[in-house]
Amino acid sequence: MAVAGPGQITARAQETGFAAALRSDMAGPSAAEDKEDSLRCLTLAVAYEAGNQSREGQQAVAEVVLNRLAHSAFPKTVCGVVWQGWQRGRGCQFTFVCDGALSRRLSDETISAARAVAMGTLAAGKPRLVAGALNYHANYVSPAWAANLVRVGRIGAHIFYRPLPGGSPEGGLPGGDAQAQAAASDSTGARWAQPDHGMIMRAYARYSRIGQGSAGENREPLAPAPSAPHDAQEPKVFAPWGLALR
């Protein structure tokens, strides 16, 4: 079966693929567990990538994850998209996975807000703010690859892009179809597409009470995380495509 180039996907088709990919990710006998996994991964991505942004800025980041999920050049689960490249320790598509950010515990408020955004974006079924966008960068950097993409717009501190007509997406597997390439090379392809479930569980365990019970329920406060080293608190170049790690 031929795979359409990224530039051949219209906004309408992209939205259709967005919803279909979500249905596929949630399908199967363990659908409830898979849905919670997707929600946790998307929550972590939104919180660590855009926790200091407006609700729209956070939603736009979530939409990029789901736009990638709908695209043939990326893994076919939300967690796979977010954790793409973690095995190499370099070139992670979302920098927080590899730069040590997960060792820092964010505030409950940040995680709660990110979870609400993730839930809303997963439920929407189609991108509302950045249709077709597969990449973004902070407004204080000017990566060379941006010249090869179409600017979708700026929301908060991030500028969003989609592929040029006929072009290839930045960060995807060359040649397009991630599943076909994984089948052709099980050892490389499987590692490329599988998230680190242990890391996900450890990272999210600190926020396990969030999203459980009623909004007014009294909860025992979570223990604060140990202070990060001074250099770990310095702002890092944001790069969902791994720019800061190359």
N, C-alpha and C positions, 0 to 999 in steps of 0.2 A: 504494500500500500504506500502510495506516495505521500510524503509529508510536506505540507505547504510551508514555504519560507516564512519567517516571522513578518516580513513586510507585506505578505499577502493576506494577513489576517485583518479583516475589517473590524471596526469598533464593535459592530453588532455581533460578528462571529466571535470576537474576543470575549464579549459578555456571555455568550452562549457557552463557550468553552469554560469560562469561569464557573458557571453554575454546574455544568456537567462534571467538572473535575472535583468540585465539592461533593457531589453525590457519590462519585466513585470513591473518594477518600473516606466517606462515612459508611460505605456499604459493607456488607459481610456480617457474619454471625456475632462478632464482637463490636457491633456498630457503636454502642454506648461508650465502650472503652476507647475506641478509636476517636470518637468525637471529643472526648475529654482530653486525649493526647493532643489532638489538633488544637484545641482551645488553649492548653498549657503552652505549647510551642509558640503559638501566635501571640499569646499574652507576654511571654518572655521577650520575644522579638520587639513588640511594640514598646514595652517598658524600658528595655535596655538601649534601644535605638532611638526612641523618641519620647522618653518619659518626661522630658522637660518641654515638650511641644503642646500646642493646643489640641483639643479633641480632633479637629479636622486634620491637623498635622499627624496625629497618631493614626487616624483612620487611613490616611494616604499611605503610610508605611505598611499597614496591614494589607491594603489593596495590592501593593507591589508583590507581597508574598503570594497572594492568591492569584494575581496575574501570572506569576511564574508557575504556579501549580497548574494553571490552564494551558501553559505553553509546552510544546513537545520537547523542548530542549532542556527541561528541568525535571527534577524528581516528581513523582506522582503522589506524594503525601505532603501535608503542611510541614510536618517535622523534617521530612527529607529536604524540603526547600530551605528551611531555616538553618539546618545543620550541614548543608552541602559544603564539602571541602574540609570538614573538621579533622578527618583522618590524617591529612597532610600536615596539619599544624600551621600551614601557611596558605594564603589564598582563600580563606573562608569567605563565603559570599556575604555573610553578616558578621562584621568584625567582632562583636561581643562574644561570639562563640569561641574565639581563639586568643583574644587579647587579655584574658584574665578578668574581664568585667564580671563574669558570673560569680567570682569569689566575693564580690561586694553585695551585701544585702540591701535592696532598695526599700523605701518606706512602704508600709501597708497601703497608704493612700495611692502611691504611684502604681502599685500592682493592681489594686482594685479598679482604678481608672482604666488601666491597660486591658484588664480582663473584660470590662464592660465594652470597650471599643472592639476587642477581638470577637466577643459574642455577637455584637451588632453587625460586624463586617461579615462574619461567617453566615449569619442569618439572611443578609441582604440578597445574596445570590448573584449579584453583579456589581462591578465597580461603579462608584458614583462620582468620585473626585478625580481619579487619575487612570482612566480607562486605557489599557494597552501599555502602561508604564511598567518597565521591567528593571529600571535602574534609577538611582537617585544619589545625590551627593550634597554635602553641606555647602552653604553659600559662601564659605570662606576658603574653599579650594576650587581649583580649575583643572580638573583632570583632562588629559589629552583625549581620552576616548569620547568625551562629551561631543566633540566635533563630528563624530560618526553616528550620532543619534539625533532624534527629533525631540526638541524640548516640549514637554507637555505643559509645564507651568511650575510656579513656585508656591509652596505652602509653608509658612513659617520659615525655618532655617534650612529647608531642603528644597532642592530643585529636581524635578522628575523628568524622565526621558523614556521614550519608546524607540524601537528600532526604525531605521530608515527603510523605505520600501525596498524589498529585495535584500535587505541587510541581515546580518546575524546578530542575535542578542549578546550583549556583554555578559559573560559569566556562565553561559550555557555550554553544554557539550558541543564541540564543533560537529557539524553535520546534522544537528537537529534532534533526532528521536532518541531520547535518553533511554527508553525501555529497550529499543532495538540494540543500542550499543551495549547496554548492560547484559543482554542475552548473548551477544557476540563475545563478550569478555567478562565472564562471571566474576573473576577475582577482582578486576579493576572496577567494573560497572557496579557490582553489588556494594562494594565499599563506598563508592561515590554516592550512591543513592540512600544509604542507610544512616539514620541519625544515631547519636550516642544516647540510647535510652537511659542508661545509668546516670549520665550527666543531667539529663532532663529531670529525672526523679529527684536527684540530690538538689538541683537548683530550685525546683518548685516546692520541695518539702518544707522550705522555710516559710512558705506562704500558704500552707495547706488549709488554714482556717478561712482564708479569704474565699468568698463565694459560697460558703456553707452556712446554713441557718438563716434566720430572718435578719433584716437589716438592723433591727434594734436589739438583737441578741447580745448579751454581754459576753465578751470573749477575753480569755486570759491573754495579756499582751505577750507577743513573741519576744524572745530574748534578742537584744541587739547584736548585730554582727560585730566581730572584732574590727578595729580601725584598720583601714588599708594603709600601706606605706605611702609616704608623701608623693613619690613619683607615680604611684598608681592612681592618685587623685587628679593628676594633671590632665587637662582635656586632650583627647586623642583625635586624630583625623578620622572623621566618620567615613566609612567606605564599605557599603554593602557588597561590593564586588571584590573586596580584598586588597584595595589599592594601598592601604596603610601597611600591609604586610609584605609587599613585594620589594 
